[in-house]
């Protein structure tokens, strides 16, 4: 029994500071700061108050207290009037949120593109718009070396054919809408980091140029991927005996639109059939970049992990707390 009573007493002692802070009043000072106190008393030119934060009696000069503001806060609190400081903080947070969102295009209510460059697919899952990032995949070149060599020896004017292939029959990201919009924002110098396997496989390695030529902004397209055993064929590369490279892709008719922040929107002109697709980068005379962004269209597929969903306007609690701390 003694141990039980001791436990109850300990619990009450721990609860007391929390309750006192909940019941705390504000002793507002003339410099705009305040002290949280459960009670206070005036003694001559000093104010003695019980701090609800430290649970200790402290003192400060009477002349430092803004008594009009202290009384008004107490009256507003009793009447259920919202704290003006909290209202002001909400306004600041909302203005900051609007300024941040203005930096990137709005693609759906409450859903903005990220600031960092990437390739995003605008999906709709359970009637909710979602943004899903497409990861770049390296297409493996199926060279068919033996057949090409023999064919070239028999018919020197015939073209050698290679296919760009992806492992697996399905992409990790599956769109649930048949009209997904693709948003592309890549750094201009990202081409320097990409290896154009279609060229390097047939031409001597060239010294890297200090600067890559600027590519057209509408060089991104959607390709219907063909299934082949356990792989997906993105496109065929044809190489002539004169080492001229051309590509054959099942291009999907699309429209391209430039947006703010360096983004380009690529949209199919008609609904896509269920199946596998890829976003490809056409590099003019250099052919097609062997690094692609693959996705599928499957309305019955499960949800995509890591999808960005419409944001709420409620400010994060920790950020509100930080603003209040800075003001004290």
C-alpha positions as YAML, in Angstrom:
chain: A
units: angstrom
residues:
- id: 1
  name: UNK
  ca: [0.00, 0.00, 0.00]
- id: 2
  name: UNK
  ca: [2.85, 2.35, 0.88]
- id: 3
  name: UNK
  ca: [4.48, 1.80, -2.49]
- id: 4
  name: UNK
  ca: [1.17, 2.45, -4.23]
- id: 5
  name: UNK
  ca: [0.68, 5.78, -2.41]
- id: 6
  name: UNK
  ca: [4.25, 6.76, -3.17]
- id: 7
  name: UNK
  ca: [3.65, 6.10, -6.87]
- id: 8
  name: UNK
  ca: [0.49, 8.24, -6.88]
- id: 9
  name: UNK
  ca: [2.32, 11.07, -5.13]
- id: 10
  name: UNK
  ca: [5.17, 10.94, -7.64]
- id: 11
  name: UNK
  ca: [2.71, 11.06, -10.53]
- id: 12
  name: UNK
  ca: [0.95, 14.10, -9.06]
- id: 13
  name: UNK
  ca: [4.25, 15.90, -8.57]
- id: 14
  name: UNK
  ca: [5.17, 15.25, -12.19]
- id: 15
  name: UNK
  ca: [1.75, 16.41, -13.36]
- id: 16
  name: UNK
  ca: [1.83, 19.64, -11.40]
- id: 17
  name: UNK
  ca: [4.27, 21.56, -13.66]
- id: 18
  name: UNK
  ca: [2.34, 20.58, -16.80]
- id: 19
  name: UNK
  ca: [-0.97, 21.67, -15.27]
- id: 20
  name: UNK
  ca: [0.51, 24.91, -14.03]
- id: 21
  name: UNK
  ca: [1.84, 25.71, -17.49]
- id: 22
  name: UNK
  ca: [-1.56, 25.03, -19.05]
- id: 23
  name: UNK
  ca: [-3.14, 27.44, -16.56]
- id: 24
  name: UNK
  ca: [-0.34, 29.98, -16.97]
- id: 25
  name: UNK
  ca: [-1.12, 33.64, -17.53]
- id: 26
  name: UNK
  ca: [1.06, 36.13, -19.34]
- id: 27
  name: UNK
  ca: [2.85, 38.86, -17.48]
- id: 28
  name: UNK
  ca: [3.52, 41.05, -20.52]
- id: 29
  name: UNK
  ca: [6.49, 43.40, -20.39]
- id: 30
  name: UNK
  ca: [6.87, 46.77, -22.09]
- id: 31
  name: UNK
  ca: [9.51, 45.44, -24.52]
- id: 32
  name: UNK
  ca: [6.94, 43.02, -25.98]
- id: 33
  name: UNK
  ca: [8.20, 39.88, -24.27]
- id: 34
  name: UNK
  ca: [6.33, 38.10, -21.50]
- id: 35
  name: UNK
  ca: [6.73, 35.74, -18.58]
- id: 36
  name: UNK
  ca: [4.45, 32.75, -18.10]
- id: 37
  name: UNK
  ca: [3.18, 32.79, -14.53]
- id: 38
  name: UNK
  ca: [0.44, 31.05, -12.63]
- id: 39
  name: UNK
  ca: [0.13, 33.92, -10.13]
- id: 40
  name: UNK
  ca: [1.84, 37.12, -9.05]
- id: 41
  name: UNK
  ca: [1.69, 39.80, -6.40]
- id: 42
  name: UNK
  ca: [2.90, 43.39, -6.21]
- id: 43
  name: UNK
  ca: [5.20, 44.33, -3.35]
- id: 44
  name: UNK
  ca: [6.24, 47.98, -3.50]
- id: 45
  name: UNK
  ca: [8.23, 48.56, -6.71]
- id: 46
  name: UNK
  ca: [8.67, 44.83, -7.32]
- id: 47
  name: UNK
  ca: [6.44, 42.15, -8.85]
- id: 48
  name: UNK
  ca: [6.81, 38.69, -7.37]
- id: 49
  name: UNK
  ca: [5.53, 35.91, -9.65]
- id: 50
  name: UNK
  ca: [5.49, 32.10, -9.75]
- id: 51
  name: UNK
  ca: [7.07, 31.03, -13.04]
- id: 52
  name: UNK
  ca: [5.10, 28.23, -14.69]
- id: 53
  name: UNK
  ca: [8.18, 27.26, -16.73]
- id: 54
  name: UNK
  ca: [10.63, 26.94, -13.85]
- id: 55
  name: UNK
  ca: [8.11, 26.45, -11.01]
- id: 56
  name: UNK
  ca: [10.00, 28.98, -8.91]
- id: 57
  name: UNK
  ca: [9.20, 32.37, -7.40]
- id: 58
  name: UNK
  ca: [10.96, 35.21, -9.21]
- id: 59
  name: UNK
  ca: [10.91, 38.99, -9.15]
- id: 60
  name: UNK
  ca: [11.14, 41.86, -11.60]
- id: 61
  name: UNK
  ca: [10.67, 45.66, -11.40]
- id: 62
  name: UNK
  ca: [7.06, 46.89, -11.41]
- id: 63
  name: UNK
  ca: [7.97, 49.55, -14.01]
- id: 64
  name: UNK
  ca: [8.86, 46.89, -16.61]
- id: 65
  name: UNK
  ca: [5.36, 45.40, -16.76]
- id: 66
  name: UNK
  ca: [2.83, 46.57, -19.36]
- id: 67
  name: UNK
  ca: [-0.22, 46.24, -17.13]
- id: 68
  name: UNK
  ca: [-2.71, 47.35, -19.81]
- id: 69
  name: UNK
  ca: [-1.51, 44.66, -22.19]
- id: 70
  name: UNK
  ca: [-1.43, 42.09, -19.39]
- id: 71
  name: UNK
  ca: [-5.05, 42.84, -18.42]
- id: 72
  name: UNK
  ca: [-6.22, 42.84, -22.07]
- id: 73
  name: UNK
  ca: [-4.63, 39.44, -22.71]
- id: 74
  name: UNK
  ca: [-6.36, 38.00, -19.66]
- id: 75
  name: UNK
  ca: [-9.75, 39.44, -20.73]
- id: 76
  name: UNK
  ca: [-9.37, 38.17, -24.34]
- id: 77
  name: UNK
  ca: [-8.40, 34.76, -23.12]
- id: 78
  name: UNK
  ca: [-11.42, 34.58, -20.84]
- id: 79
  name: UNK
  ca: [-13.67, 35.66, -23.73]
- id: 80
  name: UNK
  ca: [-12.17, 33.05, -26.07]
- id: 81
  name: UNK
  ca: [-10.54, 35.60, -28.36]
- id: 82
  name: UNK
  ca: [-7.63, 34.14, -30.32]
- id: 83
  name: UNK
  ca: [-4.13, 35.27, -29.43]
- id: 84
  name: UNK
  ca: [-3.14, 38.12, -31.81]
- id: 85
  name: UNK
  ca: [0.42, 36.81, -31.85]
- id: 86
  name: UNK
  ca: [-0.76, 33.43, -33.11]
- id: 87
  name: UNK
  ca: [-2.79, 35.16, -35.82]
- id: 88
  name: UNK
  ca: [0.26, 37.15, -36.89]
- id: 89
  name: UNK
  ca: [2.44, 34.04, -36.97]
- id: 90
  name: UNK
  ca: [-0.13, 32.25, -39.13]
- id: 91
  name: UNK
  ca: [-0.06, 35.18, -41.57]
- id: 92
  name: UNK
  ca: [3.73, 35.06, -41.77]
- id: 93
  name: UNK
  ca: [3.73, 31.30, -42.35]
- id: 94
  name: UNK
  ca: [1.06, 31.57, -45.03]
- id: 95
  name: UNK
  ca: [3.00, 34.33, -46.82]
- id: 96
  name: UNK
  ca: [6.15, 32.22, -46.68]
- id: 97
  name: UNK
  ca: [4.29, 29.20, -48.04]
- id: 98
  name: UNK
  ca: [2.85, 31.21, -50.95]
- id: 99
  name: UNK
  ca: [6.29, 32.62, -51.78]
- id: 100
  name: UNK
  ca: [7.85, 29.15, -51.80]
- id: 101
  name: UNK
  ca: [5.11, 27.68, -53.96]
- id: 102
  name: UNK
  ca: [5.39, 30.53, -56.46]
- id: 103
  name: UNK
  ca: [8.89, 29.33, -57.35]
- id: 104
  name: UNK
  ca: [7.56, 26.18, -59.04]
- id: 105
  name: UNK
  ca: [4.52, 25.56, -61.28]
- id: 106
  name: UNK
  ca: [1.20, 24.46, -59.82]
- id: 107
  name: UNK
  ca: [0.08, 21.22, -61.53]
- id: 108
  name: UNK
  ca: [-3.02, 20.46, -59.42]
- id: 109
  name: UNK
  ca: [-4.80, 22.12, -56.49]
- id: 110
  name: UNK
  ca: [-2.31, 22.14, -53.62]
- id: 111
  name: UNK
  ca: [0.33, 20.27, -55.65]
- id: 112
  name: UNK
  ca: [3.47, 22.01, -56.89]
- id: 113
  name: UNK
  ca: [6.47, 20.65, -58.73]
- id: 114
  name: UNK
  ca: [9.61, 20.32, -56.60]
- id: 115
  name: UNK
  ca: [12.40, 22.87, -56.81]
- id: 116
  name: UNK
  ca: [15.05, 20.31, -57.67]
- id: 117
  name: UNK
  ca: [15.40, 19.21, -61.25]
- id: 118
  name: UNK
  ca: [13.85, 15.85, -62.01]
- id: 119
  name: UNK
  ca: [11.33, 14.03, -64.19]
- id: 120
  name: UNK
  ca: [7.88, 13.83, -62.58]
- id: 121
  name: UNK
  ca: [4.74, 12.00, -63.68]
- id: 122
  name: UNK
  ca: [1.39, 13.53, -62.77]
- id: 123
  name: UNK
  ca: [-0.84, 10.62, -61.81]
- id: 124
  name: UNK
  ca: [-4.33, 10.24, -60.33]
- id: 125
  name: UNK
  ca: [-4.84, 7.55, -57.71]
- id: 126
  name: UNK
  ca: [-8.23, 7.09, -56.05]
- id: 127
  name: UNK
  ca: [-9.35, 10.48, -57.43]
- id: 128
  name: UNK
  ca: [-6.36, 12.24, -55.86]
- id: 129
  name: UNK
  ca: [-3.67, 13.92, -57.99]
- id: 130
  name: UNK
  ca: [-0.15, 12.72, -57.20]
- id: 131
  name: UNK
  ca: [3.33, 13.43, -58.47]
- id: 132
  name: UNK
  ca: [5.67, 10.48, -58.86]
- id: 133
  name: UNK
  ca: [9.35, 10.84, -59.69]
- id: 134
  name: UNK
  ca: [10.63, 8.76, -62.59]
- id: 135
  name: UNK
  ca: [14.10, 7.33, -62.11]
- id: 136
  name: UNK
  ca: [16.53, 7.23, -64.99]
- id: 137
  name: UNK
  ca: [17.34, 3.75, -66.26]
- id: 138
  name: UNK
  ca: [20.32, 2.76, -68.38]
- id: 139
  name: UNK
  ca: [19.20, 0.97, -71.52]
- id: 140
  name: UNK
  ca: [21.45, -1.96, -72.32]
- id: 141
  name: UNK
  ca: [22.52, -2.23, -75.94]
- id: 142
  name: UNK
  ca: [21.86, -5.69, -77.35]
- id: 143
  name: UNK
  ca: [24.56, -5.63, -79.99]
- id: 144
  name: UNK
  ca: [23.98, -9.03, -81.63]
- id: 145
  name: UNK
  ca: [27.69, -8.85, -82.40]
- id: 146
  name: UNK
  ca: [28.03, -12.19, -84.18]
- id: 147
  name: UNK
  ca: [25.07, -11.63, -86.48]
- id: 148
  name: UNK
  ca: [26.17, -8.10, -87.29]
- id: 149
  name: UNK
  ca: [29.72, -9.10, -88.13]
- id: 150
  name: UNK
  ca: [28.58, -11.95, -90.37]
- id: 151
  name: UNK
  ca: [25.98, -9.80, -92.02]
- id: 152
  name: UNK
  ca: [28.42, -7.00, -92.65]
- id: 153
  name: UNK
  ca: [30.84, -9.44, -94.24]
- id: 154
  name: UNK
  ca: [28.20, -10.88, -96.58]
- id: 155
  name: UNK
  ca: [26.51, -7.61, -97.48]
- id: 156
  name: UNK
  ca: [28.72, -4.59, -96.81]
- id: 157
  name: UNK
  ca: [26.00, -2.09, -97.73]
- id: 158
  name: UNK
  ca: [23.49, -3.53, -95.24]
- id: 159
  name: UNK
  ca: [22.89, -1.69, -92.00]
- id: 160
  name: UNK
  ca: [23.64, -3.22, -88.63]
- id: 161
  name: UNK
  ca: [20.78, -3.12, -86.17]
- id: 162
  name: UNK
  ca: [20.95, -2.86, -82.40]
- id: 163
  name: UNK
  ca: [18.17, -2.61, -79.84]
- id: 164
  name: UNK
  ca: [18.07, -0.63, -76.59]
- id: 165
  name: UNK
  ca: [16.60, -2.86, -73.90]
- id: 166
  name: UNK
  ca: [15.51, -2.58, -70.27]
- id: 167
  name: UNK
  ca: [15.50, -5.47, -67.81]
- id: 168
  name: UNK
  ca: [12.14, -6.81, -66.65]
- id: 169
  name: UNK
  ca: [8.68, -6.71, -68.15]
- id: 170
  name: UNK
  ca: [7.31, -3.87, -66.04]
- id: 171
  name: UNK
  ca: [8.55, -0.51, -64.80]
- id: 172
  name: UNK
  ca: [8.55, 0.21, -61.08]
- id: 173
  name: UNK
  ca: [6.28, 3.25, -61.54]
- id: 174
  name: UNK
  ca: [2.80, 2.56, -62.91]
- id: 175
  name: UNK
  ca: [0.44, 5.37, -63.87]
- id: 176
  name: UNK
  ca: [-3.22, 4.88, -62.96]
- id: 177
  name: UNK
  ca: [-4.46, 7.51, -65.39]
- id: 178
  name: UNK
  ca: [-4.37, 6.97, -69.14]
- id: 179
  name: UNK
  ca: [-3.42, 10.61, -69.74]
- id: 180
  name: UNK
  ca: [-0.37, 11.16, -67.53]
- id: 181
  name: UNK
  ca: [1.49, 14.43, -67.89]
- id: 182
  name: UNK
  ca: [5.28, 14.28, -67.75]
- id: 183
  name: UNK
  ca: [7.21, 17.22, -66.29]
- id: 184
  name: UNK
  ca: [10.91, 17.41, -67.12]
- id: 185
  name: UNK
  ca: [13.46, 19.74, -65.56]
- id: 186
  name: UNK
  ca: [17.06, 18.72, -66.13]
- id: 187
  name: UNK
  ca: [20.21, 20.78, -65.78]
- id: 188
  name: UNK
  ca: [21.64, 21.81, -69.14]
- id: 189
  name: UNK
  ca: [25.02, 20.27, -68.37]
- id: 190
  name: UNK
  ca: [23.45, 16.94, -67.40]
- id: 191
  name: UNK
  ca: [24.12, 15.72, -70.93]
- id: 192
  name: UNK
  ca: [27.82, 15.67, -70.11]
- id: 193
  name: UNK
  ca: [27.16, 13.05, -67.44]
- id: 194
  name: UNK
  ca: [25.14, 10.84, -69.80]
- id: 195
  name: UNK
  ca: [26.90, 8.21, -71.88]
- id: 196
  name: UNK
  ca: [25.44, 7.87, -75.35]
- id: 197
  name: UNK
  ca: [25.93, 4.15, -75.65]
- id: 198
  name: UNK
  ca: [24.49, 4.07, -79.15]
- id: 199
  name: UNK
  ca: [27.45, 6.14, -80.40]
- id: 200
  name: UNK
  ca: [30.23, 4.80, -78.19]
- id: 201
  name: UNK
  ca: [29.44, 1.24, -79.24]
- id: 202
  name: UNK
  ca: [30.29, 1.93, -82.86]
- id: 203
  name: UNK
  ca: [32.57, 4.96, -82.95]
- id: 204
  name: UNK
  ca: [36.05, 5.61, -81.52]
- id: 205
  name: UNK
  ca: [35.97, 7.41, -78.22]
- id: 206
  name: UNK
  ca: [36.20, 11.15, -78.76]
- id: 207
  name: UNK
  ca: [37.82, 13.58, -76.32]
- id: 208
  name: UNK
  ca: [35.21, 15.15, -74.11]
- id: 209
  name: UNK
  ca: [34.30, 18.64, -75.18]
- id: 210
  name: UNK
  ca: [34.53, 21.39, -72.54]
- id: 211
  name: UNK
  ca: [30.93, 22.39, -73.23]
- id: 212
  name: UNK
  ca: [28.03, 20.40, -74.59]
- id: 213
  name: UNK
  ca: [25.98, 21.96, -77.40]
- id: 214
  name: UNK
  ca: [22.67, 23.30, -76.25]
- id: 215
  name: UNK
  ca: [19.83, 20.89, -76.96]
- id: 216
  name: UNK
  ca: [16.30, 21.96, -77.94]
- id: 217
  name: UNK
  ca: [13.90, 22.22, -75.02]
- id: 218
  name: UNK
  ca: [11.32, 19.99, -76.74]
- id: 219
  name: UNK
  ca: [13.69, 17.02, -77.19]
- id: 220
  name: UNK
  ca: [11.78, 14.81, -74.73]
- id: 221
  name: UNK
  ca: [9.24, 12.33, -76.07]
- id: 222
  name: UNK
  ca: [7.23, 9.30, -74.95]
- id: 223
  name: UNK
  ca: [7.90, 5.92, -76.52]
- id: 224
  name: UNK
  ca: [5.74, 2.79, -76.42]
- id: 225
  name: UNK
  ca: [7.99, -0.02, -75.22]
- id: 226
  name: UNK
  ca: [7.83, -3.45, -76.87]
- id: 227
  name: UNK
  ca: [8.08, -6.59, -74.73]
- id: 228
  name: UNK
  ca: [10.65, -9.20, -75.70]
- id: 229
  name: UNK
  ca: [11.00, -12.27, -73.48]
- id: 230
  name: UNK
  ca: [12.01, -10.84, -70.08]
- id: 231
  name: UNK
  ca: [13.02, -7.41, -71.43]
- id: 232
  name: UNK
  ca: [11.48, -4.20, -72.74]
- id: 233
  name: UNK
  ca: [12.76, -2.88, -76.05]
- id: 234
  name: UNK
  ca: [12.82, 0.92, -76.07]
- id: 235
  name: UNK
  ca: [14.07, 1.45, -79.60]
- id: 236
  name: UNK
  ca: [16.21, 0.09, -82.41]
- id: 237
  name: UNK
  ca: [19.45, 1.73, -83.47]
- id: 238
  name: UNK
  ca: [20.50, 1.37, -87.11]
- id: 239
  name: UNK
  ca: [24.16, 1.92, -87.98]
- id: 240
  name: UNK
  ca: [25.29, 2.15, -91.58]
- id: 241
  name: UNK
  ca: [28.72, 1.09, -92.83]
- id: 242
  name: UNK
  ca: [29.60, 4.79, -92.92]
- id: 243
  name: UNK
  ca: [28.92, 4.92, -89.15]
- id: 244
  name: UNK
  ca: [25.84, 7.07, -89.52]
- id: 245
  name: UNK
  ca: [23.41, 6.42, -86.68]
- id: 246
  name: UNK
  ca: [19.62, 6.51, -86.90]
- id: 247
  name: UNK
  ca: [16.91, 5.36, -84.55]
- id: 248
  name: UNK
  ca: [13.53, 3.69, -84.83]
- id: 249
  name: UNK
  ca: [11.16, 4.29, -81.94]
- id: 250
  name: UNK
  ca: [7.46, 3.82, -81.41]
- id: 251
  name: UNK
  ca: [6.95, 7.50, -80.64]
- id: 252
  name: UNK
  ca: [3.67, 8.48, -79.00]
- id: 253
  name: UNK
  ca: [2.15, 11.72, -80.37]
- id: 254
  name: UNK
  ca: [2.66, 14.38, -77.68]
- id: 255
  name: UNK
  ca: [2.64, 18.12, -77.16]
- id: 256
  name: UNK
  ca: [5.37, 20.02, -75.34]
- id: 257
  name: UNK
  ca: [4.98, 23.21, -73.33]
- id: 258
  name: UNK
  ca: [7.57, 25.37, -71.60]
- id: 259
  name: UNK
  ca: [6.74, 26.28, -67.99]
- id: 260
  name: UNK
  ca: [8.37, 28.53, -65.43]
- id: 261
  name: UNK
  ca: [11.37, 27.39, -63.44]
- id: 262
  name: UNK
  ca: [12.92, 25.50, -66.36]
- id: 263
  name: UNK
  ca: [10.18, 22.86, -66.50]
- id: 264
  name: UNK
  ca: [8.87, 21.31, -69.72]
- id: 265
  name: UNK
  ca: [5.48, 19.61, -69.81]
- id: 266
  name: UNK
  ca: [5.06, 16.64, -72.18]
- id: 267
  name: UNK
  ca: [1.49, 15.43, -72.64]
- id: 268
  name: UNK
  ca: [0.09, 12.63, -74.86]
- id: 269
  name: UNK
  ca: [-2.41, 13.91, -77.41]
- id: 270
  name: UNK
  ca: [-4.64, 10.86, -76.77]
- id: 271
  name: UNK
  ca: [-5.21, 8.37, -73.97]
- id: 272
  name: UNK
  ca: [-2.48, 5.75, -73.62]
- id: 273
  name: UNK
  ca: [-3.28, 2.07, -73.78]
- id: 274
  name: UNK
  ca: [-2.28, -0.08, -70.84]
- id: 275
  name: UNK
  ca: [1.32, -1.15, -71.25]
- id: 276
  name: UNK
  ca: [4.91, -0.06, -70.84]
- id: 277
  name: UNK
  ca: [6.38, 3.28, -71.88]
- id: 278
  name: UNK
  ca: [9.50, 5.39, -71.49]
- id: 279
  name: UNK
  ca: [10.44, 9.04, -71.69]
- id: 280
  name: UNK
  ca: [13.35, 9.38, -74.12]
- id: 281
  name: UNK
  ca: [15.68, 12.22, -75.00]
- id: 282
  name: UNK
  ca: [16.34, 12.71, -78.71]
- id: 283
  name: UNK
  ca: [19.74, 14.25, -79.32]
- id: 284
  name: UNK
  ca: [19.46, 15.21, -82.96]
- id: 285
  name: UNK
  ca: [22.24, 13.80, -85.13]
- id: 286
  name: UNK
  ca: [23.74, 12.09, -82.09]
- id: 287
  name: UNK
  ca: [20.72, 9.81, -81.90]
- id: 288
  name: UNK
  ca: [18.80, 8.89, -78.79]
- id: 289
  name: UNK
  ca: [20.13, 8.93, -75.25]
- id: 290
  name: UNK
  ca: [20.33, 5.33, -74.01]
- id: 291
  name: UNK
  ca: [19.38, 6.50, -70.53]
- id: 292
  name: UNK
  ca: [15.57, 6.69, -70.32]
- id: 293
  name: UNK
  ca: [12.83, 7.21, -67.74]
- id: 294
  name: UNK
  ca: [10.51, 4.20, -67.80]
- id: 295
  name: UNK
  ca: [6.94, 3.89, -66.55]
- id: 296
  name: UNK
  ca: [3.83, 1.86, -67.23]
- id: 297
  name: UNK
  ca: [0.10, 2.53, -67.54]
- id: 298
  name: UNK
  ca: [-2.05, 0.25, -65.42]
- id: 299
  name: UNK
  ca: [-5.23, 1.68, -63.81]
- id: 300
  name: UNK
  ca: [-5.49, -1.33, -61.45]
- id: 301
  name: UNK
  ca: [-1.89, -1.16, -60.20]
- id: 302
  name: UNK
  ca: [-1.20, -0.58, -56.47]
- id: 303
  name: UNK
  ca: [-0.22, 2.85, -55.19]
- id: 304
  name: UNK
  ca: [3.21, 4.19, -56.08]
- id: 305
  name: UNK
  ca: [5.51, 4.52, -53.10]
- id: 306
  name: UNK
  ca: [6.84, 7.98, -52.30]
- id: 307
  name: UNK
  ca: [4.22, 9.89, -54.31]
- id: 308
  name: UNK
  ca: [3.86, 13.61, -53.60]
- id: 309
  name: UNK
  ca: [0.30, 14.50, -52.58]
- id: 310
  name: UNK
  ca: [-1.52, 17.84, -52.32]
- id: 311
  name: UNK
  ca: [-0.19, 19.81, -49.38]
- id: 312
  name: UNK
  ca: [-2.36, 21.17, -46.60]
- id: 313
  name: UNK
  ca: [-2.19, 24.81, -45.51]
- id: 314
  name: UNK
  ca: [-1.74, 23.97, -41.82]
- id: 315
  name: UNK
  ca: [1.69, 25.24, -40.71]
- id: 316
  name: UNK
  ca: [4.03, 22.72, -39.08]
- id: 317
  name: UNK
  ca: [3.81, 22.92, -35.24]
- id: 318
  name: UNK
  ca: [7.58, 22.96, -34.78]
- id: 319
  name: UNK
  ca: [7.95, 25.91, -37.14]
- id: 320
  name: UNK
  ca: [5.31, 27.88, -35.27]
- id: 321
  name: UNK
  ca: [7.13, 27.16, -32.05]
- id: 322
  name: UNK
  ca: [10.41, 28.38, -33.57]
- id: 323
  name: UNK
  ca: [8.81, 31.68, -34.58]
- id: 324
  name: UNK
  ca: [7.41, 32.20, -31.11]
- id: 325
  name: UNK
  ca: [10.81, 31.45, -29.58]
- id: 326
  name: UNK
  ca: [12.49, 34.03, -31.82]
- id: 327
  name: UNK
  ca: [10.04, 36.69, -30.72]
- id: 328
  name: UNK
  ca: [10.63, 36.20, -27.03]
...
